Amino acid sequence: LPGGRFDVSIFSAGFRVTPTPDFSWTTNIQHDNVSDELGINSRIRYIITPGNNLFFVFNKALEYNDDRFRSLATETVAKAGLTFRF
């Protein structure tokens, strides 16, 4: 790299809950020691019918500074994916 060599440690954890074949909730959390940022991504997926999906997504970025986390960004998205067959 132009800036030289560096080492980074990344911690990542996640879980998925799928109570029915049509509904799932997935969350991923990631932290690295270089930026000292924590990222959270949580997604709910509902399959209306095969090929037609509804998503709700929540993203959060936090910075660790002075022994506490500070919010950097928050994003909430709703998305519908529909398939038209003809």
LOKOL-516194 format. One record per residue (C-alpha): residue in one letter; chain; residue number from 0; z, x, y negated. Coordinates in pm, whole numbers. Example, Ala and Ser with C-alpha at 12.3 -4.5 7.8 and 13.67 -1.06 7.14 Angstrom:
// LOKOL-516194
PT  aa  ch    i       z       x       y
PT   a   A    0     780    1230     450
PT   s   A    1     714    1367     106
END
This chain:
// LOKOL-516194
PT  aa  ch    i       z       x       y
PT   l   A    0       0       0       0
PT   p   A    1     -60     117    -356
PT   g   A    2     312      89    -438
PT   g   A    3     417     294    -136
PT   r   A    4     598     211     183
PT   f   A    5     875     -47     202
PT   d   A    6    1083    -224     465
PT   v   A    7    1165    -593     461
PT   s   A    8    1390    -798     686
PT   i   A    9    1306   -1166     726
PT   f   A   10    1543   -1425     865
PT   s   A   11    1387   -1748     981
PT   a   A   12    1532   -2054    1153
PT   g   A   13    1398   -2396    1226
PT   f   A   14    1450   -2714    1417
PT   r   A   15    1250   -3016    1521
PT   v   A   16    1370   -3365    1602
PT   t   A   17    1126   -3596    1781
PT   p   A   18    1299   -3923    1871
PT   t   A   19     970   -4098    1957
PT   p   A   20     612   -3977    2018
PT   d   A   21     513   -4124    1680
PT   f   A   22     793   -3978    1464
PT   s   A   23     901   -3617    1408
PT   w   A   24    1112   -3427    1156
PT   t   A   25    1065   -3048    1125
PT   t   A   26    1263   -2812     903
PT   n   A   27    1212   -2437     850
PT   i   A   28    1437   -2202     651
PT   q   A   29    1339   -1845     560
PT   h   A   30    1507   -1561     370
PT   d   A   31    1399   -1204     300
PT   n   A   32    1602    -913     169
PT   v   A   33    1342    -787     -81
PT   s   A   34    1308   -1093    -304
PT   d   A   35    1649   -1234    -205
PT   e   A   36    1490   -1579    -202
PT   l   A   37    1560   -1862      38
PT   g   A   38    1281   -2108     116
PT   i   A   39    1331   -2448     278
PT   n   A   40    1046   -2665     408
PT   s   A   41    1120   -3004     561
PT   r   A   42     851   -3241     687
PT   i   A   43     861   -3593     828
PT   r   A   44     553   -3708    1017
PT   y   A   45     484   -4063    1127
PT   i   A   46     177   -4142    1336
PT   i   A   47      66   -4491    1236
PT   t   A   48    -209   -4496    1499
PT   p   A   49    -386   -4199    1661
PT   g   A   50    -574   -4021    1382
PT   n   A   51    -374   -4194    1105
PT   n   A   52     -68   -4003     985
PT   l   A   53     189   -4036     711
PT   f   A   54     370   -3721     589
PT   f   A   55     668   -3670     360
PT   v   A   56     727   -3304     267
PT   f   A   57    1015   -3142      77
PT   n   A   58    1003   -2776     -35
PT   k   A   59    1284   -2588    -208
PT   a   A   60    1296   -2226    -329
PT   l   A   61    1631   -2068    -413
PT   e   A   62    1717   -1723    -550
PT   y   A   63    2040   -1548    -454
PT   n   A   64    2195   -1383    -761
PT   d   A   65    2553   -1311    -868
PT   d   A   66    2694   -1438    -535
PT   r   A   67    2531   -1782    -565
PT   f   A   68    2197   -1955    -519
PT   r   A   69    1989   -2066    -817
PT   s   A   70    1706   -2317    -785
PT   l   A   71    1360   -2173    -853
PT   a   A   72    1134   -2461    -753
PT   t   A   73    1145   -2804    -591
PT   e   A   74     845   -2993    -458
PT   t   A   75     820   -3334    -293
PT   v   A   76     489   -3458    -152
PT   a   A   77     375   -3774      25
PT   k   A   78      43   -3766     209
PT   a   A   79    -152   -4018     413
PT   g   A   80    -423   -3895     649
PT   l   A   81    -662   -4165     766
PT   t   A   82    -951   -4141    1009
PT   f   A   83   -1246   -4377     978
PT   r   A   84   -1461   -4412    1288
PT   f   A   85   -1805   -4568    1281
END
